[in-house]
Amino acid sequence: MRKQAWLAAAIFGCSVLMAGCGTADKSYQKGIQAMQAGKYEDAGKYLQKATKENGDRAEYYIAYGMYLNEQGEYDEALKQFKNAYQDTKNTIANVNNKQVYLGQAIAYSHLQEYEKALDACDKALELKNTESLNHRIWCSKGVVLEALGRQDEAVKAYQKAVDENKENWQAYYRLGAIYQELGDNDAAGQAQEFLNAAYQKGNQEATYYLGMLSVSQGDKDKGKKYLTKFVSKGSGEYLQTAYNTLAAMAIQEEDYSAAEEYLSKARASAKGAAAQELSRNQMILMEKQGMFGEALTIAQDYLKQYPEDKAMKREYRFLKTRDAIAKGNEAVQSTVDIDDTDTSGGADSPNGDHTVKDVSGVAATKAPVTSNKTAEPAASAATGVDRTSKVSQGPQTATPAGSPAAAQQKVTTAPTATPQKTTSSYTDTEESVN
């Protein structure tokens, strides 16, 4: 629950709050307390209630917006940040607007609107108030720059993040991954040493990043060891990404029972973009096992919730064909029940390349977690869905969803140490707009 505790501390510590004992203020405080306790549904209800009971308090909208980022509801989060923005210049407005910009950066990053995310980071850094947030903003900016393919600038941003705060583990993780990709083993090793030192002190966040870094370096055994240890005590969006990464590796190893267990645990608390990716991964798992009927049902339910996903429409058509063949119906129908007028995917084929994607969708404070828009895999010629197990890079900071270098690395062969296109949220422990 460290991430939730950090969110509460940040809101109380950074916002200039008016003393109040009204109904709205009580709802607001109950929302923060619920976040600290990991009671997410209660937190959302209380924070939303506060905005309705008093629409003049920017901090209520900011807290609710950050909560929505945490849940992967980025479009709705942006509406709250718009309500919180104050078009004036004074200490209170600057403190609140800095958090608004950070929240916007997280949301835009997850929505793959990277130029807008970058602009929000720059505006946040221009405000000199609440400088304790700067290391998270720099880390979020690094994630966005990675997603834009501006790796050299991303390195400088991550270095600024660690200069501001020596315990920004996400920044060390991304630096290690980038240096590893560039073949600078000494620099990569130095970054990893910081994570190892934190790990030796029992830092759970460092455990997560060591696991993800090991996977990105192709050391799946070590990655599995760290991530397994992390999920035994971890929480927040990191937990969902860790479970999803473990599931991806299990699918690669054809250990489907373990993959199902990991995905089930991740689904327990998944919402928003995270829930969407997990649903997709569950479908892939069923198909991998030849359970086409089950996979078809999942795809059908998925499309009821996300009818605009063209790749899944093609996948649904493919699965319907395979299910019919499995049932002995050679005269497979050429039409489907769901509107799938999109034809960009090409002819259906059973040999597509499925991708299991990570789901740690978060705000602008951590390493990337993949959201539906951020980390969409390259479509196979047959179904439009990439069927190769992949791993995402982490939780909520402005993590680069689908960043060119490290977005969705494969678990099979040693993956490149580049970030996925995901973004972290401001509410994460130490991360920025991943």
N, C-alpha and C positions, 0 to 999 in steps of 0.2 A: 504494500500500500504506500510505498514511499512516494510514488509518483503523485498519488492523490494528496498526500500530505504536503508535498511541495506546492501543488496547485493552490491549496488552501492558504499556505504560508505566503505565497506570492501575491495572492489577491489581497490578503489582509495587510501584508507588508508594503506593497507597492501602491495600492490605491489610497487616496486621501479621503478617508471616510468621515462623514458627518456623524456626530453622536446622535443616536436615534433609538427609540424603543417602540416604533410603530410596527404594525402588522407586517409590512413589507420587509422591514429590517429583520424581524424574527424569522420570516421565511428564508431570507437570504442566509442568515447564520445557520439555520437548520440545513440548508443545502450544502454549505461548506462542511459542516460536521458530517453529513451523510457521505460526502466525497472522501473525507478522511477515514471513514469507517468502511469504505468500499461498497456502500449501498447506492449504486449508481441510479437505479430507477427512482429512488426517493430523492436523490440529489437533483435529478432533472425536474421532477415535479415541483420541488421547493423553489428552485432557481427560476423556473418559468413563472411560478406564482408571484415571486417577488417583482418581476418585471411588469406583471399585470396590475399588481397592487400599487405600484409606484413607478410610473413611466419616466420619471425625471432623474433617476439615479443611474449614471453611466456604469458604475461598478456592477450593478445588477445585470445589465446587458452583457458586460464583459465576462462575468463569471459564467453566465448561461451560454454565451458564445463559445467559451473555452470548453465547457462541458460538451457541447454539440460537436466540436472538433474531435474531442475524445471519442465520441460515439460514431465518428465517420460521417456525420450529417453536415457536410461542409457548406452547401448552398444555404441551408438554414442558419448556420453559424454566421455567415457573411451578413445576413439580415440583422442579426443581433449587434454585430460590430458597427454596422451603419447607424443603428439607433444610438449606440454609445458614443460615436464620434462627436467631438465638440469643436465647432468652427470658431475657436477663439484661442488666445494665447495667455495663459497664466499657469501657475504651478499645478493647480488641480487638473486643468485641462491637459497639460503636457504629460502628466503622470498617467492619466487615463488613456490618452491618445497613443502613448507609446505601447501600451498593452493592446490597444485596438489594432495597431499596425502589426504587432507580433501575431495576433490571432488571425488577421487577414493573410499574412504571409503563410501561415500554416495551412489555412484553407485553400488558398490559391495554388500552393505547391501540390497539394493532394489532387486538386482538380486539373493539374498539368498546365495551369496558366502561369508559367514560370516568370514571364516578364513582369506580370502584376505582383507576383510574390517577391521578386527582386526589388521592385520599387517600394513595396511595403517595408522590407528590411532596411533599405536605405533611409526611408523616412523615420523609422524607429530609431536608427542610430544617430540621426541628426538631433534628436531631442536629448538634452543633457540630463534630464531627470531620470531617476530610477536606473542608474547605471549598473546596478547589480544584475539587470537583465541582459546586459550587452553580450556576455559570453554565449548566451543561448541564441541571441539574434545573429551573432557572427557564425555560429554553427549552422543555423538555419540557412543563412546566406550561402555558406559553403555547399550545402545540400542542393540548393537551387542552381548554383553555378555548375555543379557536377551534372545536373540534369540537362543543362544547356550546353554541355560539352566543353566548358571553360575550366579545364582541370587545374591549370596553373593558378588561376585566380581563386579557385576553391581551396587549394592548399594554403594560400595566404590567409583566407578567411578562417580556416580551421586553426591556423597558427595564432591568429588574433584571439580566437576563442580560448585557447589554452593559456595565452598570455594574460587574459582577463581572469581566468579561473583554472587553476592547475588540476581541478577535479572534473573537468568536462570530459568524461570518458568517451562520449560519442565522437568528439573531435579527434581524440587519439585513435579511435577505431578507424575512422575514415582516413586519417593520415596514414596509418599502417597499411590499409587496403590500397590506397593510391600508390604509395611508395613501392609496395610489393608488385603492383601491376607494372610500374615503371622499371622494375628490376633493381631498385635501390634497396638491397637487403639490409644494409646497415641502418638506414633511416627507418625502415619498416620495423626492424628489431628494436630500435630505441622507443618507438611509439608503443610497441607491444610490452616493453619493460614497464611502462607506466601502468598499463592495464594489469600486468602480473603483480605489481606491487600492491595495487588496490585489491586484487583478488586475494592475496595473502592476508590482507587485513579484514577479509570477510565481506567485501563490498559486492552486493548482489548484482548491481548494474554492470560492474566490470566483468563478472562471470558471464553475463549475457553477451557482452561485446567480444570477449575472448572466444566464446563459442562461435559467434558469427564470423569473426576474423579467421579462425581456424578453417571453417567451411570454405570461406572465400579463397583461402590458400590451398585448398585441395586436401587438407588433413581432416577427413570426415570422422575418423575415430576420435581424435581429440575434440573436434567440434561437438560430436555427440556427447562426449563426457562432460564438457562444460555446460552444454544446454540442458542435459538431463539433471545436472546439479542445480541449475538455475530454476527449472520449472518446479523443483521440489519445494522452493521457498519464494519464488518470484511472484510478481503481480502486475496488473496493468496491461497496457498494450504490448509490452515486451513479452509477456506470457503468451499471448496469442501468436505472436510472430515466432517465438521459440518452439511452440507446439507445432506450428505449421511447417517450420523448417525440419523438425524431427520427422514429421509425417512425410515430407518430400523425400527425405533420405530413406525412410522405411519403404516407400513405394519403389524407389530405385533398387532396393535390395529385395523387392518382392515379399517383404514382410508385411502383408496386408492387415493382419490382425493388429500389429503394433501401430500401423498408420491409422487404422480406424479408432484405436484408443486415443491417440494424440489428437485427431480431429474432433472426437467427441468432447474431449476436455476443453479444447479451444472454443468449441461452439457454445459451451456453457455460459459464457459471458459476452459472446460476440454480438455486436450490433452494427448497423450502418454498413460501411464499406467492408469492414472485417467480416461480417456475417455473409455478405455477398460473395467474397472470395472463398470463404470456407464452404459455402454451398457448391461453388464451382469445383473446388477440390474434392468434395465428397462425390460428386458426379464422376470425376475422373477416376477416383479410387474404385468405384463400382464397375466402371467400364474396363479398367485394367484387369479386374477379376472375371471378366466375361459376364457380369451380371447386368446385361443390357436393359432388362425390364426395370430394374431398380434405378439404373442410371437415367433411363428415359423419364421415370416418374420425377426424379430430382430436377432434371432439365425442364420438365413441364412446370413444376412448381416455381422454379427459378424465373421462368419467363413470365409468369403471372405477376411477379414482383418487379421484374426488370425487363419489360417488353421491348425496350429499344436496343437490347444487346444483340446485334446482328450476328456476331460470332456464335453465340449460343443458339440462335435460330438455326444456323447451319448445322451445329452439333446435334440439335434436336432431330433434324431431318435425317442425319446420319444414324443416330441411335435408333430411330424408328425403323429404319431399314434393317439394321442388324438384329433388332429384337424380333422382327417379323421372320427373318431367316432362321434365327435360333428356335422359333416356334414351328418351323417347318413350312412356313408360308412363302413359297418361292415367288408367287405372283405378288411381289411387294408393291403396295400402292405408291404412286409417285406424288401424291399430295399429302399434306399434313394438316392437323387440326389448327395449328397455330399459324398466324399470319407470318409467312416467311418469304415475302416477295423479294427480299434481297438476294441477289444472285452473284454477288462479287466473290463468293468463296469458291466457285468452281464446282466440278463434279465431286460427288461424295466418294470417299474412299476410306477403307478401314485402316489405312496406314498413316494417319495423321500423327503429329508430334505433340502430345498433351503436355501441358505445363502446370505443375502445381504451384500456385503462387502464394506468397506470404501475405499476411493480412494485418500487420500491425499498423493500422491507419491511425495517425495521431496528429498532434498539433505541431506548431513550429518550435519545438524544443528538443527534438531527438533525432536519432537516426531514422532512415526511411522505412516506412512500412508501406506495403503496396495497397493502393486502393484500386477500385475497379477501373477508374479512368487513368490512374497513374501508371500501373504496371501491366497494361494489356499486352499479352504476348503476341508474337508474330503469328498470323493465322496460317494454318497449314493449307495446302492446296485443296484438301478435301473438305474440311469442315470449318476452317477459319479459327480453329482453336489449337494452340500449341500444346502438344501432349508430352513434353519432356519435363520431369520434375525439376523445379527450380527452387531457389531459396531467396527470400528477401533479405533486406539488410537491417531491418530494425524498426524501432518504434518512432515515436513522434518527435520529430524535429522536422525542420523542413527537409526531410529526406527526399532525395530525388527519385520520384517514381519514374521508373523507366529511364533512369539516367543512362546515357549512352555507354558508359564504360562498365558500370557495375550493376546495371539494372538486371534483376532477376538472373542471377548466376546459376549455372547448372550444377547439380550435385554429382553427376556421374564423373566426368573428368574434372581435373582441377579447375575450378571456376576462376575467372578473373576477379581480382579484388576490387570490383567497382560496385557502387551503390545501386540499389534498385530505385525505381521511381516511386518512392513513398515519402511521406512527410510525417514528421512527428509533431506532436502538439505541444503547445506552451505548457500544458499541464504535466508533461513528462518529467521524470526525475531530473536528468541532467542534459536532456537533449534539446535540440532546436528544431527548426522547421523541417524535419526530415521528410 
